[in-house]
Amino acid sequence: LPLKNGFEVCFEARQTAPGREVPIMLMSAVYTDTDHATKHAQNLGVSEYLVKPFSMKSLLDRVNALLS
């Protein structure tokens, strides 16, 4: 994202539609400290957080879990 990071976009999305249960998954190659990023993501209401690179299986497993 050129002007904002995913955390900022997620924050804005949650502010725009409070109370809606829309799953959000963030993926990043920049924020590789998964413990810190996951905690920050959970505070924003992010459903899943993946660190790049990740396997297609891992991505699909998490997407399927979010949709079930």
C-alpha positions in Angstrom: 0.0 0.0 0.0 1.6 3.3 -1.0 0.0 5.7 1.4 -1.1 3.6 4.4 -0.3 0.3 5.9 -2.7 -2.5 6.4 -3.2 -1.7 10.1 -4.3 1.8 9.2 -6.7 0.5 6.6 -8.1 -2.0 9.0 -8.6 0.7 11.7 -10.5 2.9 9.2 -12.6 0.0 8.0 -13.6 -0.8 11.6 -14.4 2.8 12.3 -16.5 3.1 9.1 -18.6 0.0 9.9 -18.7 -0.5 13.6 -20.3 -3.7 14.8 -20.0 -5.5 11.5 -18.4 -8.9 11.6 -16.4 -8.8 8.4 -13.3 -11.0 8.6 -10.1 -9.1 7.8 -6.8 -10.9 7.0 -3.5 -8.9 6.9 -0.4 -10.2 5.2 3.0 -8.6 5.5 6.6 -9.0 4.7 7.5 -5.9 6.7 6.1 -6.8 10.1 7.8 -10.1 10.7 7.6 -10.0 14.5 4.5 -12.2 14.6 3.8 -11.9 18.3 3.8 -8.1 18.2 2.0 -7.8 14.9 -0.6 -10.4 15.9 -1.3 -8.6 19.2 -1.6 -5.2 17.4 -3.8 -6.8 14.7 -6.1 -8.4 17.3 -6.5 -4.9 19.0 -7.8 -3.7 15.6 -10.2 -6.6 15.1 -8.1 -8.4 12.5 -9.2 -12.0 12.1 -5.9 -13.4 10.8 -2.3 -12.3 10.2 0.1 -14.0 7.9 3.8 -13.2 7.5 5.2 -13.4 4.0 6.4 -15.6 2.6 3.6 -18.1 3.3 2.5 -21.3 1.6 -0.7 -21.4 -0.5 -1.9 -24.2 1.8 -1.5 -22.0 4.8 -3.4 -19.1 3.1 -6.2 -21.4 1.9 -6.5 -23.1 5.4 -6.9 -19.7 7.1 -9.4 -18.3 4.5 -11.5 -21.5 4.8 -11.5 -21.2 8.6 -12.6 -17.6 8.3 -15.5 -18.4 5.9 -16.8 -21.4 7.9 
